[in-house]
Every structure is written in structure tokens, then in C-alpha cells.
Amino acid sequence: MAGGYADLYEAFSRLCRRYSRGTRKKRRRTVPFDSSAYAEWLDDVFKALAISKASIIGISLGAWLAIKYAVFQPEKVEKLVLLCPSGVGPQKLSFLFTAMFSMCFGDRGLKKLFYKVNGNQPIPDIVLDYQLLIGKSFNFRREMIPIFSDQELKSLTMPVVLFVGGKDIMLHSAKTAWRMKTLVPQGKINILPEAGHTLTNLTTEIYDFLIQE
């Protein structure tokens, strides 16, 4: 089975490389957040890898995509693990100004910004270097991320676990937790008081959730 999946992953990797080369001139085009294209793309991934059902783990915008797909194809999602998901609670407008101001000071400003994003907790050098590389090489989207409707969140009937940081400077964690608790009653809500937007050291908790019957 492992060998079979390895072949599928290799084939999909080649497909992605061909797609990237073929659309190089169109990279400036950005698909709007309210488009169904994101969920459709992930569904194509499932089909290409012959996956009929899977658990999905996402953080921040990746968790937004996980929710969007679970709303789009709920029968294909076994469990949802959401870490500081976008689109549930509102974004903090103050973060946009903080980020823009920090970027004016180069690496020094970005390091201070990432320190705040991490809940003012120490960041390992290897993680900080990786975040700096992303900051220099990636054009971040600056528009607001749409909030999922009550009806969309109510449609999440699969097992769900949520982790949010009490010191998240990007998203309103308390409002995220409240909406999930209210609209997804089977969800397990975890507020980590000293954590920021970057959540780490949750491997055991996530693993225990995924192996539960």
C-alpha cells in the first residue's frame, strides 16, 4: 500500500510541476476567497491520490481551507483539526498596521513581528529563519478573509478539535472559540492562554484525537 501511494504522490508532484510551468505567466491572477476553486482544487488532490476519506489538519489559512473543503465535501472528511483557523472569528485590523510598520525595518522588524505572532515566546533559530524566508519571498494577501456563515459551521458534523492562542495578535481567539462551541457542539475547544498565532508542541494532543474511535 505504501508503495502504491508513493507512486501516486510522485505522479501528482509531476502534475503540479507541469501545471506550474504552464501557468507561469498567469501567476499574478489571484482567485477570490469566496470562490469555490479552493475546495475544488483540494477535491482534485483527493481524486488524484485516490483518497476517498481523510482527516485534515490545518493552521491559520490552511485551517480555513480545511473548513471550506469540509463544507464542500463533508462525506470525505473523517476528522478536522483546526489550529488558529481564519474565517471563524474576525481578524484583528490592528495586525495589518503592525505588520506594515514592522516591514519598514527589514529583518529586524520582521523578527520582532514574528516574536509577537508567536505570543512573545522564544522562537528556535531554524523556525525564525524559515519565517524570514517566507516573509522575503512571498507576497501576502492583504484583503480580509470572509467569515463562514452560521449555517456553514453547523454543517461540520464530523469530529472537530480546535486550538487557539490566547495571545493571538492576528485573530480574535475568544470569538473563534465561542462560535465553534455554539455552532459545532461536538467540537473540542482548546484555548491556550500563553500561546500566540503560531502553535507548536501539540503533536500528542492531535495524535490522541485522531486515533480516537
C-alpha positions as CSV (number, residue, x, y, z in Angstrom):
1,M,0.0,0.0,0.0
2,A,2.8,2.4,0.9
3,G,4.5,1.8,-2.4
4,G,1.2,2.4,-4.3
5,Y,0.7,5.7,-2.5
6,A,4.3,6.7,-3.2
7,D,3.7,6.3,-6.9
8,L,0.5,8.4,-6.7
9,Y,2.3,11.2,-4.8
10,E,5.1,11.1,-7.4
11,A,2.7,11.3,-10.2
12,F,0.8,14.2,-8.6
13,S,4.1,16.0,-7.9
14,R,4.9,15.8,-11.6
15,L,1.4,17.1,-12.4
16,C,1.9,20.1,-10.1
17,R,5.3,20.9,-11.7
18,R,3.8,20.8,-15.2
19,Y,0.8,22.9,-14.1
20,S,3.2,25.5,-12.5
21,R,5.3,25.7,-15.7
22,G,2.2,26.0,-17.8
23,T,0.7,28.8,-15.8
24,R,3.8,30.9,-15.1
25,K,2.6,33.9,-17.0
26,K,-0.7,33.8,-15.1
27,R,0.6,33.9,-11.5
28,R,-0.5,37.4,-10.9
29,R,-4.1,36.4,-11.1
30,T,-5.5,35.7,-7.6
31,V,-8.6,33.7,-7.0
32,P,-11.0,35.5,-4.7
33,F,-11.6,33.9,-1.3
34,D,-15.3,33.5,-1.9
35,S,-14.6,31.3,-4.9
36,S,-15.3,27.5,-4.8
37,A,-12.0,27.0,-6.6
38,Y,-10.0,26.3,-3.4
39,A,-12.3,23.4,-2.3
40,E,-12.5,22.1,-5.9
41,W,-8.7,22.1,-6.1
42,L,-8.4,20.1,-2.9
43,D,-11.0,17.7,-4.1
44,D,-8.9,17.2,-7.3
45,V,-6.0,16.3,-5.0
46,F,-8.1,13.7,-3.2
47,K,-9.2,12.2,-6.5
48,A,-5.6,12.2,-8.0
49,L,-4.4,10.4,-4.9
50,A,-7.4,8.0,-4.8
51,I,-8.3,9.2,-1.3
52,S,-12.0,8.5,-0.5
53,K,-11.9,10.0,3.0
54,A,-9.3,11.6,5.2
55,S,-8.7,13.6,8.3
56,I,-7.5,17.2,7.6
57,I,-5.2,19.3,9.8
58,G,-4.8,23.0,9.1
59,I,-3.4,26.1,10.7
60,S,-4.4,29.7,10.0
61,L,-5.4,30.0,6.3
62,G,-4.8,26.3,5.9
63,A,-7.4,25.7,8.6
64,W,-9.7,28.0,6.6
65,L,-9.2,25.7,3.6
66,A,-9.9,22.7,5.7
67,I,-13.2,24.1,6.8
68,K,-14.1,25.2,3.3
69,Y,-13.5,21.7,2.0
70,A,-15.4,20.1,4.8
71,V,-18.4,22.2,4.0
72,F,-18.0,21.4,0.3
73,Q,-17.4,17.6,0.7
74,P,-18.3,16.7,4.3
75,E,-18.6,13.0,3.4
76,K,-14.9,13.0,2.5
77,V,-13.6,14.4,5.8
78,E,-13.1,12.0,8.7
79,K,-12.0,14.5,11.3
80,L,-10.9,18.1,11.4
81,V,-8.0,19.5,13.4
82,L,-8.1,23.3,13.3
83,L,-5.2,25.5,14.7
84,C,-6.0,29.2,14.9
85,P,-8.4,29.0,11.9
86,S,-9.1,32.0,9.8
87,G,-12.7,32.7,8.8
88,V,-14.4,31.7,12.1
89,G,-13.6,34.7,14.3
90,P,-12.8,38.1,12.9
91,Q,-9.4,39.3,12.0
92,K,-7.7,42.0,14.1
93,L,-7.4,45.1,12.0
94,S,-4.5,46.3,14.2
95,F,-2.3,43.5,12.9
96,L,-2.3,44.8,9.4
97,F,-0.9,48.1,10.6
98,T,1.6,46.4,12.9
99,A,2.8,44.2,10.1
100,M,3.2,47.1,7.6
101,F,5.1,49.1,10.2
102,S,7.4,46.2,11.1
103,M,8.2,45.5,7.4
104,C,9.7,49.0,7.1
105,F,12.6,47.9,9.3
106,G,13.8,44.9,7.3
107,D,14.9,41.7,9.1
108,R,15.0,43.4,12.5
109,G,11.3,44.5,12.1
110,L,10.2,41.1,10.8
111,K,11.9,39.3,13.7
112,K,10.0,41.5,16.2
113,L,6.8,40.8,14.3
114,F,7.3,37.1,14.3
115,Y,8.1,37.3,18.0
116,K,4.7,38.9,18.6
117,V,2.9,36.4,16.3
118,N,4.5,33.7,18.4
119,G,2.8,35.1,21.6
120,N,6.1,36.7,22.7
121,Q,7.6,33.3,23.2
122,P,11.2,32.4,22.1
123,I,11.4,31.1,18.5
124,P,14.0,28.5,17.5
125,D,16.5,29.9,15.0
126,I,15.6,27.4,12.4
127,V,11.9,28.4,12.6
128,L,12.8,32.1,12.6
129,D,15.0,31.7,9.5
130,Y,12.2,29.8,7.8
131,Q,9.6,32.6,8.6
132,L,12.1,35.2,7.4
133,L,12.5,33.4,4.1
134,I,8.7,33.3,3.6
135,G,8.5,37.0,4.5
136,K,11.0,37.9,1.9
137,S,9.8,35.6,-0.9
138,F,6.0,35.5,-0.6
139,N,3.5,38.2,-1.5
140,F,1.0,38.1,1.3
141,R,-2.7,38.7,0.6
142,R,-3.9,41.8,2.2
143,E,-7.7,41.5,1.8
144,M,-10.0,40.4,4.6
145,I,-10.8,36.7,4.8
146,P,-14.5,36.1,4.6
147,I,-16.2,34.7,7.7
148,F,-18.0,31.4,7.4
149,S,-21.8,31.7,8.0
150,D,-23.5,30.0,10.9
151,Q,-25.1,27.5,8.5
152,E,-21.7,26.6,7.1
153,L,-20.2,25.9,10.5
154,K,-23.3,24.0,11.6
155,S,-22.8,21.6,8.7
156,L,-19.5,20.4,10.2
157,T,-20.9,17.2,11.7
158,M,-17.6,15.3,11.8
159,P,-15.4,15.2,14.9
160,V,-13.6,18.5,15.3
161,V,-10.9,19.8,17.6
162,L,-9.9,23.5,17.9
163,F,-6.8,25.0,19.2
164,V,-6.4,28.8,19.6
165,G,-3.9,31.0,21.3
166,G,-4.9,33.5,23.9
167,K,-2.3,35.9,22.7
168,D,-3.0,35.7,19.0
169,I,-2.5,39.2,17.5
170,M,-4.0,38.2,14.2
171,L,-7.3,36.7,15.0
172,H,-9.9,37.1,17.8
173,S,-9.4,33.8,19.5
174,A,-12.2,34.2,22.1
175,K,-14.7,34.8,19.3
176,T,-13.4,31.9,17.3
177,A,-13.8,29.6,20.3
178,W,-17.3,30.9,21.1
179,R,-18.6,30.4,17.5
180,M,-17.2,26.9,17.3
181,K,-18.6,26.0,20.8
182,T,-22.0,27.4,19.8
183,L,-22.3,26.1,16.3
184,V,-20.2,22.9,16.4
185,P,-21.4,21.3,19.6
186,Q,-19.4,18.1,19.2
187,G,-16.2,20.1,18.8
188,K,-13.4,20.0,21.4
189,I,-12.4,23.6,22.2
190,N,-8.9,24.3,23.5
191,I,-7.8,27.9,24.4
192,L,-4.0,28.1,25.1
193,P,-3.7,31.2,27.3
194,E,0.0,31.9,26.7
195,A,0.2,30.9,23.0
196,G,0.1,33.3,20.0
197,H,-0.9,32.6,16.4
198,T,2.0,30.1,15.9
199,L,1.0,26.9,17.8
200,T,3.7,24.3,18.5
201,N,4.2,21.2,20.6
202,L,0.7,19.8,20.0
203,T,1.7,16.5,18.4
204,T,0.5,14.4,21.3
205,E,-2.9,16.1,21.6
206,I,-3.5,15.9,17.9
207,Y,-2.4,12.3,17.6
208,D,-4.7,11.3,20.5
209,F,-7.6,13.0,18.9
210,L,-7.0,11.3,15.5
211,I,-6.7,7.8,16.9
212,Q,-9.9,8.0,19.0
213,E,-12.7,5.8,17.7
